[in-house]
């Protein structure tokens, strides 16, 4: 078995329509799949899905980082459209910078600038 790499990150939200609007702004793209049970976005060749939250349980042990060119700029943009700070931008070694925010539904969104990472094709 060969693991092919990250394909999909899914966030649970209480208000699918509000989340669809927010994530369209946050990732500057419209969904390619839009149904009442799932909204899918293509983010640089990877899947971001939002689904209606069906109960009060939230997964808190999952953290995904979305690649960006400018961490501080992306962090500030998300805060400007309603995200809340979780972990401010900081260097984690070499040129690699990361940060995290809470979306309006308390999901954690990670952002990373990593010039060393290359996608295998």
PAZARO-391426 format. One line per field, with one value per atom (N, C-alpha, C, O): residue number from 0; residue in one letter; atom name; x, y, z. Coordinates in nm, 3 decimals, decimal comma. Each point is the difference from the previous one (the first is absolute). Layout:
residues N
timar = NUM  ...
lovex = A  ...
paza = CA  ...
x = X  ...
y = Y  ...
z = Z  ...
//
This chain:
residues 121
timar = 0  0  0  0  1  1  1  1  2  2  2  2  3  3  3  3  4  4  4  4  5  5  5  5  6  6  6  6  7  7  7  7  8  8  8  8  9  9  9  9  10  10  10  10  11  11  11  11  12  12  12  12  13  13  13  13  14  14  14  14  15  15  15  15  16  16  16  16  17  17  17  17  18  18  18  18  19  19  19  19  20  20  20  20  21  21  21  21  22  22  22  22  23  23  23  23  24  24  24  24  25  25  25  25  26  26  26  26  27  27  27  27  28  28  28  28  29  29  29  29  30  30  30  30  31  31  31  31  32  32  32  32  33  33  33  33  34  34  34  34  35  35  35  35  36  36  36  36  37  37  37  37  38  38  38  38  39  39  39  39  40  40  40  40  41  41  41  41  42  42  42  42  43  43  43  43  44  44  44  44  45  45  45  45  46  46  46  46  47  47  47  47  48  48  48  48  49  49  49  49  50  50  50  50  51  51  51  51  52  52  52  52  53  53  53  53  54  54  54  54  55  55  55  55  56  56  56  56  57  57  57  57  58  58  58  58  59  59  59  59  60  60  60  60  61  61  61  61  62  62  62  62  63  63  63  63  64  64  64  64  65  65  65  65  66  66  66  66  67  67  67  67  68  68  68  68  69  69  69  69  70  70  70  70  71  71  71  71  72  72  72  72  73  73  73  73  74  74  74  74  75  75  75  75  76  76  76  76  77  77  77  77  78  78  78  78  79  79  79  79  80  80  80  80  81  81  81  81  82  82  82  82  83  83  83  83  84  84  84  84  85  85  85  85  86  86  86  86  87  87  87  87  88  88  88  88  89  89  89  89  90  90  90  90  91  91  91  91  92  92  92  92  93  93  93  93  94  94  94  94  95  95  95  95  96  96  96  96  97  97  97  97  98  98  98  98  99  99  99  99  100  100  100  100  101  101  101  101  102  102  102  102  103  103  103  103  104  104  104  104  105  105  105  105  106  106  106  106  107  107  107  107  108  108  108  108  109  109  109  109  110  110  110  110  111  111  111  111  112  112  112  112  113  113  113  113  114  114  114  114  115  115  115  115  116  116  116  116  117  117  117  117  118  118  118  118  119  119  119  119  120  120  120  120
lovex = X  X  X  X  X  X  X  X  X  X  X  X  X  X  X  X  X  X  X  X  X  X  X  X  X  X  X  X  X  X  X  X  X  X  X  X  X  X  X  X  X  X  X  X  X  X  X  X  X  X  X  X  X  X  X  X  X  X  X  X  X  X  X  X  X  X  X  X  X  X  X  X  X  X  X  X  X  X  X  X  X  X  X  X  X  X  X  X  X  X  X  X  X  X  X  X  X  X  X  X  X  X  X  X  X  X  X  X  X  X  X  X  X  X  X  X  X  X  X  X  X  X  X  X  X  X  X  X  X  X  X  X  X  X  X  X  X  X  X  X  X  X  X  X  X  X  X  X  X  X  X  X  X  X  X  X  X  X  X  X  X  X  X  X  X  X  X  X  X  X  X  X  X  X  X  X  X  X  X  X  X  X  X  X  X  X  X  X  X  X  X  X  X  X  X  X  X  X  X  X  X  X  X  X  X  X  X  X  X  X  X  X  X  X  X  X  X  X  X  X  X  X  X  X  X  X  X  X  X  X  X  X  X  X  X  X  X  X  X  X  X  X  X  X  X  X  X  X  X  X  X  X  X  X  X  X  X  X  X  X  X  X  X  X  X  X  X  X  X  X  X  X  X  X  X  X  X  X  X  X  X  X  X  X  X  X  X  X  X  X  X  X  X  X  X  X  X  X  X  X  X  X  X  X  X  X  X  X  X  X  X  X  X  X  X  X  X  X  X  X  X  X  X  X  X  X  X  X  X  X  X  X  X  X  X  X  X  X  X  X  X  X  X  X  X  X  X  X  X  X  X  X  X  X  X  X  X  X  X  X  X  X  X  X  X  X  X  X  X  X  X  X  X  X  X  X  X  X  X  X  X  X  X  X  X  X  X  X  X  X  X  X  X  X  X  X  X  X  X  X  X  X  X  X  X  X  X  X  X  X  X  X  X  X  X  X  X  X  X  X  X  X  X  X  X  X  X  X  X  X  X  X  X  X  X  X  X  X  X  X  X  X  X  X  X  X  X  X  X  X  X  X  X  X  X  X  X  X  X  X  X  X  X  X  X  X  X  X  X  X  X  X  X  X  X  X  X  X  X  X  X  X  X  X
paza = N  CA  C  O  N  CA  C  O  N  CA  C  O  N  CA  C  O  N  CA  C  O  N  CA  C  O  N  CA  C  O  N  CA  C  O  N  CA  C  O  N  CA  C  O  N  CA  C  O  N  CA  C  O  N  CA  C  O  N  CA  C  O  N  CA  C  O  N  CA  C  O  N  CA  C  O  N  CA  C  O  N  CA  C  O  N  CA  C  O  N  CA  C  O  N  CA  C  O  N  CA  C  O  N  CA  C  O  N  CA  C  O  N  CA  C  O  N  CA  C  O  N  CA  C  O  N  CA  C  O  N  CA  C  O  N  CA  C  O  N  CA  C  O  N  CA  C  O  N  CA  C  O  N  CA  C  O  N  CA  C  O  N  CA  C  O  N  CA  C  O  N  CA  C  O  N  CA  C  O  N  CA  C  O  N  CA  C  O  N  CA  C  O  N  CA  C  O  N  CA  C  O  N  CA  C  O  N  CA  C  O  N  CA  C  O  N  CA  C  O  N  CA  C  O  N  CA  C  O  N  CA  C  O  N  CA  C  O  N  CA  C  O  N  CA  C  O  N  CA  C  O  N  CA  C  O  N  CA  C  O  N  CA  C  O  N  CA  C  O  N  CA  C  O  N  CA  C  O  N  CA  C  O  N  CA  C  O  N  CA  C  O  N  CA  C  O  N  CA  C  O  N  CA  C  O  N  CA  C  O  N  CA  C  O  N  CA  C  O  N  CA  C  O  N  CA  C  O  N  CA  C  O  N  CA  C  O  N  CA  C  O  N  CA  C  O  N  CA  C  O  N  CA  C  O  N  CA  C  O  N  CA  C  O  N  CA  C  O  N  CA  C  O  N  CA  C  O  N  CA  C  O  N  CA  C  O  N  CA  C  O  N  CA  C  O  N  CA  C  O  N  CA  C  O  N  CA  C  O  N  CA  C  O  N  CA  C  O  N  CA  C  O  N  CA  C  O  N  CA  C  O  N  CA  C  O  N  CA  C  O  N  CA  C  O  N  CA  C  O  N  CA  C  O  N  CA  C  O  N  CA  C  O  N  CA  C  O  N  CA  C  O  N  CA  C  O  N  CA  C  O  N  CA  C  O  N  CA  C  O  N  CA  C  O  N  CA  C  O  N  CA  C  O  N  CA  C  O  N  CA  C  O  N  CA  C  O  N  CA  C  O  N  CA  C  O  N  CA  C  O  N  CA  C  O  N  CA  C  O  N  CA  C  O
x = 0,085  -0,085  0,088  0,093  -0,121  0,073  -0,092  -0,107  0,145  -0,076  0,027  0,115  -0,219  0,013  0,007  0,026  -0,047  0,009  -0,136  -0,103  0,104  -0,122  -0,092  0,044  -0,171  -0,098  -0,113  -0,043  -0,005  -0,117  0,013  0,043  -0,082  -0,020  -0,145  -0,052  -0,015  -0,142  -0,019  0,053  -0,131  -0,037  -0,151  -0,078  0,039  -0,142  -0,046  0,071  -0,189  -0,052  -0,148  -0,071  0,026  -0,141  -0,087  -0,117  0,172  -0,076  0,071  0,095  -0,141  0,068  0,003  0,102  -0,212  -0,004  0,097  0,072  -0,070  0,093  0,144  0,088  -0,063  0,135  0,044  0,115  -0,206  0,032  0,044  0,099  -0,169  0,035  0,135  0,083  -0,063  0,124  0,120  0,102  -0,112  0,112  0,026  0,114  -0,216  0,021  0,086  0,088  -0,114  0,082  0,139  0,100  -0,094  0,127  0,099  0,120  -0,169  0,087  -0,010  0,060  -0,137  -0,014  -0,035  0,059  -0,158  -0,049  -0,142  -0,041  -0,033  -0,136  0,001  0,091  -0,189  -0,004  -0,024  -0,069  0,127  -0,026  -0,113  -0,058  0,028  -0,107  -0,080  0,056  -0,187  -0,082  -0,134  -0,092  0,083  -0,122  -0,029  0,089  -0,211  -0,035  0,080  0,008  0,051  0,075  0,152  0,074  -0,027  0,146  0,026  -0,063  0,157  0,047  0,150  0,074  -0,030  0,140  0,069  -0,056  0,176  0,084  0,129  0,053  -0,004  0,131  0,099  -0,003  0,091  0,100  0,137  0,062  -0,016  0,132  0,014  0,109  -0,217  0,006  -0,034  0,005  -0,041  -0,040  -0,143  -0,048  -0,020  -0,142  -0,019  0,055  -0,134  -0,052  -0,149  -0,070  0,021  -0,143  -0,058  0,063  -0,185  -0,073  -0,130  -0,067  0,033  -0,119  -0,078  0,058  -0,189  -0,079  0,040  0,016  0,000  0,032  -0,127  -0,102  0,108  -0,120  -0,017  -0,106  0,208  -0,013  0,094  0,062  -0,052  0,081  0,148  0,080  -0,045  0,139  0,087  -0,037  0,150  0,098  0,129  0,046  0,013  0,133  0,101  0,004  0,077  0,097  0,144  0,092  -0,071  0,136  0,048  0,096  -0,162  0,038  0,047  -0,067  0,181  0,051  0,057  0,092  -0,146  0,049  0,054  -0,057  0,167  0,058  -0,020  0,030  -0,081  -0,018  0,117  0,032  0,031  0,117  -0,037  -0,100  0,183  -0,013  0,140  0,100  -0,095  0,128  0,041  0,119  -0,218  0,028  -0,089  -0,119  0,178  -0,078  -0,067  -0,119  0,193  -0,058  -0,117  -0,103  0,120  -0,106  -0,125  -0,112  0,131  -0,114  -0,067  -0,123  0,203  -0,052  -0,085  -0,112  0,165  -0,073  -0,130  -0,103  0,105  -0,120  -0,108  -0,116  0,153  -0,099  -0,057  -0,120  0,204  -0,050  -0,096  -0,101  0,134  -0,084  -0,140  -0,096  0,083  -0,132  -0,069  -0,099  0,150  -0,074  0,064  -0,058  0,178  0,069  0,051  0,011  0,020  0,057  0,140  0,025  0,066  0,137  0,006  -0,074  0,161  0,030  0,149  0,041  0,041  0,146  0,054  -0,014  0,074  0,050  0,111  0,066  -0,045  0,107  0,136  0,036  0,037  0,135  0,083  -0,052  0,180  0,096  0,019  0,010  -0,006  0,020  0,129  0,019  0,069  0,128  0,024  -0,091  0,212  0,031  -0,090  -0,016  -0,042  -0,092  -0,147  -0,090  0,065  -0,136  -0,073  0,050  -0,168  -0,083  -0,139  -0,051  -0,010  -0,134  -0,084  0,053  -0,184  -0,094  -0,129  -0,020  -0,068  -0,132  -0,104  0,030  -0,152  -0,114  -0,119  -0,005  -0,092  -0,130  -0,092  -0,009  -0,059  -0,103  -0,121  0,001  -0,106  -0,116  -0,072  -0,086  0,118  -0,062  0,096  -0,025  0,136  0,102  0,082  0,061  -0,057  0,095  0,134  0,004  0,103  0,133  0,049  0,002  0,037  0,059  0,148  0,036  0,048  0,144  0,047  -0,048  0,142  0,064  0,149  0,057  0,007  0,144  0,065  -0,053  0,170  0,089  0,120  0,072  -0,052  0,110  0,061  -0,047  0,152  0,062  0,071  0,036  -0,017  0,068  -0,094  0,046  -0,177  -0,097  -0,036  -0,034  0,041  -0,039  -0,101  0,017  -0,122  -0,102  0,051  0,042  -0,046  0,038  -0,111  -0,118  0,155  -0,101  0,018  -0,076
y = -0,118  0,118  0,124  0,010  0,082  0,126  0,113  0,016  0,062  0,117  0,110  0,031  0,027  0,097  0,145  0,090  -0,066  0,136  0,057  -0,063  0,182  0,067  0,023  0,045  -0,077  0,023  0,092  0,086  -0,103  0,074  0,040  -0,079  0,202  0,046  0,041  0,072  -0,119  0,029  0,072  -0,040  0,150  0,074  -0,013  0,008  -0,027  -0,006  0,140  0,071  -0,033  0,134  -0,007  -0,090  0,185  0,003  0,062  -0,035  0,126  0,073  -0,014  0,074  -0,168  -0,032  0,120  0,024  0,049  0,114  0,110  0,056  -0,024  0,102  -0,047  0,078  -0,206  -0,054  0,002  0,030  -0,063  0,003  0,140  0,016  0,084  0,138  0,038  0,062  -0,101  0,035  -0,067  0,065  -0,194  -0,072  0,046  -0,003  0,046  0,057  0,125  0,022  0,061  0,119  -0,037  0,052  -0,143  -0,036  -0,060  0,030  -0,114  -0,068  0,059  -0,051  0,159  0,073  -0,090  0,008  -0,096  -0,090  -0,043  -0,001  -0,034  -0,050  -0,152  -0,062  0,001  -0,147  -0,058  0,059  -0,176  -0,072  -0,102  -0,049  0,017  -0,094  0,062  0,040  -0,031  0,073  -0,071  0,015  -0,093  -0,072  0,023  0,042  -0,067  0,022  -0,085  0,034  -0,143  -0,090  0,019  -0,056  0,133  0,015  0,113  0,010  0,075  0,105  -0,022  -0,004  -0,010  -0,029  0,113  0,055  -0,023  0,100  -0,067  -0,088  0,130  -0,044  0,108  0,110  -0,142  0,096  -0,049  -0,085  0,139  -0,038  -0,148  -0,056  -0,009  -0,143  -0,089  -0,122  0,180  -0,076  0,035  0,108  -0,199  0,016  0,061  -0,048  0,155  0,053  -0,024  0,050  -0,127  -0,028  0,058  -0,002  0,055  0,041  -0,079  -0,016  -0,031  -0,082  0,050  0,057  -0,077  0,040  -0,082  -0,122  0,191  -0,069  -0,065  0,066  -0,196  -0,074  -0,017  -0,043  0,076  -0,011  0,103  0,080  -0,083  0,098  -0,038  0,076  -0,193  -0,045  0,066  0,003  0,049  0,061  -0,078  -0,029  -0,004  -0,062  0,110  0,101  -0,119  0,103  -0,045  0,075  -0,194  -0,049  -0,007  -0,071  0,145  0,001  0,140  0,098  -0,090  0,129  -0,016  -0,079  0,152  0,000  0,139  0,101  -0,096  0,127  0,017  -0,090  0,206  0,037  0,090  0,095  -0,126  0,075  0,141  0,021  0,074  0,139  0,054  -0,056  0,165  0,064  0,099  0,018  0,046  0,102  -0,027  0,032  -0,090  -0,044  0,118  -0,006  0,112  0,112  0,063  0,032  -0,016  0,057  -0,088  0,050  -0,180  -0,094  -0,003  -0,003  0,003  0,002  0,125  -0,009  0,125  0,126  -0,001  0,049  -0,103  -0,006  -0,084  0,041  -0,156  -0,084  0,068  -0,009  0,079  0,074  0,110  0,025  0,041  0,109  -0,048  0,077  -0,203  -0,048  -0,084  -0,068  0,073  -0,061  -0,116  -0,053  0,010  -0,105  0,059  0,121  -0,209  0,042  -0,059  -0,111  0,184  -0,051  -0,130  -0,018  -0,070  -0,121  -0,001  -0,008  0,015  0,003  0,100  -0,021  0,128  0,106  -0,054  -0,099  0,165  -0,043  -0,003  0,091  -0,199  -0,013  -0,097  -0,083  0,095  -0,084  -0,130  0,001  -0,113  -0,130  -0,066  -0,121  0,199  -0,051  0,033  -0,012  0,052  0,038  0,115  0,098  -0,111  0,103  -0,035  0,072  -0,181  -0,049  0,082  0,017  0,033  0,077  -0,062  -0,048  0,050  -0,055  0,092  0,085  -0,105  0,063  -0,078  -0,081  0,106  -0,062  0,101  0,090  -0,107  0,082  -0,091  -0,113  0,165  -0,065  0,061  0,122  -0,205  0,054  0,036  -0,028  0,088  0,036  -0,118  0,022  -0,146  -0,120  -0,075  -0,115  0,180  -0,051  -0,115  -0,075  0,059  -0,091  0,072  0,122  -0,195  0,061  -0,013  -0,109  0,223  0,005  0,032  0,102  -0,190  0,025  0,056  -0,040  0,134  0,056  -0,022  0,011  -0,043  -0,026  0,054  -0,011  0,069  0,033  -0,093  0,006  -0,093  -0,096  -0,013  -0,080  0,158  -0,006  -0,132  -0,027  -0,056  -0,129  -0,109  -0,098  0,114  -0,103  0,009  0,107  -0,218  -0,008  -0,113  -0,107  0,131  -0,103  -0,097  0,041  -0,171  -0,103  -0,012  -0,002  -0,006  -0,014  -0,130  -0,030
z = 0,000  0,000  0,000  0,080  -0,169  -0,006  0,042  -0,060  0,160  0,041  -0,102  -0,029  -0,024  -0,107  0,048  -0,081  0,209  0,053  0,036  -0,024  0,082  0,042  -0,118  -0,106  0,121  -0,105  0,044  -0,077  0,201  0,044  0,146  0,084  -0,055  0,137  0,011  -0,086  0,191  0,018  0,133  0,103  -0,109  0,119  0,022  -0,095  0,220  0,037  0,041  0,072  -0,119  0,026  0,037  -0,044  0,126  0,039  -0,109  -0,012  -0,067  -0,102  -0,133  -0,029  -0,053  -0,126  -0,095  -0,065  0,054  -0,092  0,044  -0,083  0,211  0,050  -0,018  -0,036  0,061  -0,015  -0,146  -0,031  -0,059  -0,142  -0,041  -0,072  0,117  -0,030  0,062  -0,066  0,192  0,070  -0,065  -0,026  -0,002  -0,061  -0,143  -0,046  -0,025  -0,134  0,009  -0,082  0,184  0,022  0,049  -0,048  0,145  0,063  -0,101  0,005  -0,095  -0,095  -0,141  -0,095  0,084  -0,127  -0,117  -0,108  0,131  -0,105  0,033  0,116  -0,217  0,017  0,004  -0,057  0,122  0,003  -0,140  -0,083  0,061  -0,125  0,019  -0,097  0,224  0,033  0,113  0,102  -0,120  0,097  0,019  -0,080  0,187  0,035  0,148  0,074  -0,029  0,140  0,100  0,118  -0,164  0,087  -0,011  0,081  -0,181  -0,019  -0,099  -0,105  0,140  -0,091  -0,017  0,098  -0,224  -0,028  -0,076  -0,095  0,138  -0,066  -0,048  0,068  -0,182  -0,048  0,037  -0,055  0,149  0,048  -0,046  0,064  -0,175  -0,051  -0,027  0,018  -0,060  -0,030  0,117  -0,012  0,126  0,118  0,036  -0,032  0,098  0,032  0,138  0,099  -0,094  0,125  -0,003  -0,088  0,184  0,008  0,126  0,106  -0,116  0,119  0,003  -0,102  0,221  0,018  0,121  0,092  -0,093  0,117  0,123  -0,008  0,119  0,124  0,052  0,016  0,010  0,038  0,150  0,045  0,032  0,146  0,064  -0,070  0,201  0,071  0,009  0,054  -0,106  0,011  -0,106  -0,118  0,159  -0,091  0,011  0,111  -0,224  0,003  0,029  -0,070  0,173  0,038  -0,018  0,032  -0,080  -0,012  -0,145  -0,030  -0,059  -0,140  -0,037  0,031  -0,096  -0,045  -0,140  -0,021  -0,073  -0,137  -0,031  0,041  -0,113  -0,042  -0,150  -0,078  0,039  -0,140  -0,039  0,071  -0,183  -0,046  -0,045  -0,068  0,106  -0,043  -0,030  0,043  -0,116  -0,031  0,109  0,027  0,037  0,102  0,121  -0,001  0,104  0,116  0,070  0,029  -0,001  0,073  -0,077  0,059  -0,189  -0,083  -0,001  0,013  -0,027  0,000  0,137  0,009  0,097  0,138  0,023  0,050  -0,088  0,017  -0,080  0,049  -0,170  -0,083  0,068  0,004  0,050  0,066  0,124  0,027  0,048  0,116  -0,044  0,065  -0,176  -0,051  -0,039  0,008  -0,050  -0,041  0,107  -0,029  0,152  0,110  0,072  0,095  -0,136  0,074  0,132  0,015  0,079  0,129  0,012  -0,048  0,111  0,014  0,080  0,096  -0,137  0,076  0,030  0,117  -0,220  0,015  -0,103  -0,120  0,167  -0,087  -0,091  0,033  -0,147  -0,091  0,071  0,075  -0,101  0,058  -0,083  -0,075  0,090  -0,071  0,078  0,122  -0,196  0,064  -0,048  0,019  -0,080  -0,047  -0,146  -0,082  0,050  -0,137  -0,043  0,073  -0,191  -0,050  0,026  -0,044  0,114  0,018  0,107  0,111  -0,148  0,091  0,005  -0,101  0,219  0,018  0,089  0,072  -0,079  0,093  -0,007  -0,090  0,187  -0,001  0,047  0,079  -0,129  0,041  0,024  -0,049  0,124  0,011  -0,104  -0,009  -0,069  -0,089  0,086  0,120  -0,176  0,081  0,066  0,086  -0,125  0,058  0,090  0,036  0,001  0,092  -0,056  0,077  -0,209  -0,063  -0,006  -0,016  0,029  -0,010  -0,143  -0,058  0,001  -0,134  0,017  0,058  -0,110  0,003  -0,133  -0,106  0,113  -0,119  0,011  0,109  -0,222  0,002  -0,126  -0,110  0,130  -0,111  0,016  0,100  -0,198  0,006  -0,139  -0,081  0,053  -0,132  -0,028  -0,115  0,216  -0,018  -0,050  -0,058  0,079  -0,035  -0,148  -0,049  -0,020  -0,141  -0,015  0,058  -0,136  -0,024  -0,105  -0,108  0,140  -0,096  -0,105  0,035  -0,157  -0,105  -0,074  -0,092
//
